[in-house]
Amino acid sequence: MPEENFVDNPDSTITLTDQNMAAAVARYPFIVVDCWAEWCGPCKMIGPILENMAKKHKGEIVFGKLDVDKNPDTAKNYSIRSIPTFWPFLKTRRLAISWALCPRPSSLNASMPLKAKTASSKRASCCQAGW
């Protein structure tokens, strides 16, 4: 997505790539970048939440998604070592904080579906991927 295709106030997440990451950070005063991968279960679970947040905060915060497998240069440049990881940028400056979200096995509820438990139990392979 070249810079000219970015909309002013997106109400959904935008797709970020090695080619357009710098342009997105320059265009939007406040953007939160979700570093994710298709194979990452927790990343997929967060996707709908980000879409809702993009709608709720339209005009205030832009949410972008960067697939680290398809965009290794940006992942390497920002030293992404675990996913999902969120990088907030404020007026082109990356804030000194980031969030790497990994569910804890102790927080699992016994009534959770087996599929969700399986995804959470694989957090080490997903959240500690070495880039």
C-alpha positions in Angstrom: 0.0 0.0 0.0 1.9 3.1 -1.2 1.5 6.2 0.9 -1.0 7.8 -1.5 -3.4 4.9 -0.8 -3.5 5.5 3.0 -6.9 7.0 4.1 -7.0 9.9 6.5 -8.9 8.3 9.3 -9.0 4.5 8.8 -11.8 2.6 10.7 -10.0 -0.7 10.3 -6.4 -1.9 10.6 -4.0 -1.0 7.8 -1.5 -3.4 6.2 2.1 -2.5 6.7 5.0 -3.7 4.7 8.8 -3.2 4.4 7.9 -0.8 1.6 5.3 1.4 3.3 6.1 1.3 7.1 8.1 4.5 7.1 5.4 6.3 5.1 2.7 5.1 7.5 4.6 6.3 10.5 5.2 9.7 8.9 1.6 10.1 7.8 -0.3 9.2 11.0 0.4 11.2 14.2 -0.4 8.2 16.5 0.0 4.7 15.1 0.2 1.4 16.9 2.0 -1.4 14.9 1.0 -5.0 15.6 3.9 -7.3 14.7 2.4 -10.7 14.0 2.6 -13.8 11.8 0.0 -16.0 10.2 1.0 -19.1 12.2 0.8 -17.4 15.6 -2.4 -18.4 17.5 -2.3 -15.5 20.0 -1.8 -13.1 17.1 -4.9 -14.4 15.3 -6.9 -14.1 18.6 -5.9 -10.4 18.9 -6.9 -9.6 15.3 -10.6 -9.0 15.9 -9.8 -6.9 19.0 -7.6 -4.6 16.9 -10.3 -4.3 14.3 -12.8 -3.2 17.0 -10.2 -0.8 18.5 -9.6 0.7 15.0 -13.3 1.4 14.7 -13.7 2.8 18.2 -10.6 5.1 18.0 -11.1 6.2 14.4 -9.5 9.7 14.0 -7.5 9.3 17.2 -5.3 6.2 16.8 -4.4 4.2 13.7 -3.7 0.5 14.0 -1.4 -1.2 11.5 -0.5 -4.9 11.1 3.0 -6.0 10.1 3.4 -9.6 9.1 7.0 -10.3 10.3 7.4 -13.3 8.0 6.5 -11.4 4.9 8.4 -8.3 6.0 11.7 -9.5 7.5 13.6 -6.2 6.9 11.3 -4.1 9.1 11.2 -6.9 11.7 15.0 -7.0 11.8 15.3 -3.2 11.8 13.0 -2.9 14.9 14.5 -6.0 16.6 11.2 -7.9 16.8 12.1 -11.0 18.8 8.6 -12.1 20.0 5.1 -11.9 18.7 2.6 -10.5 19.0 4.4 -7.3 19.8 3.0 -3.8 19.6 5.0 -0.7 18.9 3.4 2.7 19.4 4.7 5.6 17.3 3.8 9.2 18.3 4.6 11.9 15.7 7.1 9.6 13.9 8.9 8.7 17.1 8.8 5.1 18.4 7.9 5.2 22.0 10.3 3.5 24.4 7.7 1.0 25.3 6.4 -2.1 23.5 4.1 -4.8 24.5 4.7 -8.5 23.8 1.5 -10.3 24.7 1.8 -13.9 25.7 -1.0 -15.7 27.6 0.1 -17.4 30.8 -0.8 -21.1 31.3 -1.8 -20.3 34.9 -4.5 -17.9 33.7 -6.3 -20.6 31.6 -9.8 -21.3 32.8 -10.7 -25.0 32.9 -13.9 -24.2 30.9 -11.9 -22.9 27.9 -12.4 -24.8 24.7 -9.6 -27.3 24.0 -8.5 -25.4 20.9 -7.9 -22.2 22.9 -6.0 -24.2 25.5 -3.8 -25.7 22.8 -3.0 -22.4 21.3 -2.1 -20.9 24.7 0.1 -23.9 25.6 2.2 -23.3 22.5 3.1 -19.8 23.6 6.8 -20.5 23.9 7.1 -21.4 20.3 4.9 -18.5 19.2 5.9 -15.7 21.6 9.6 -16.4 21.6 10.3 -16.8 18.0 13.8 -15.7 17.1 14.0 -13.3 14.2 
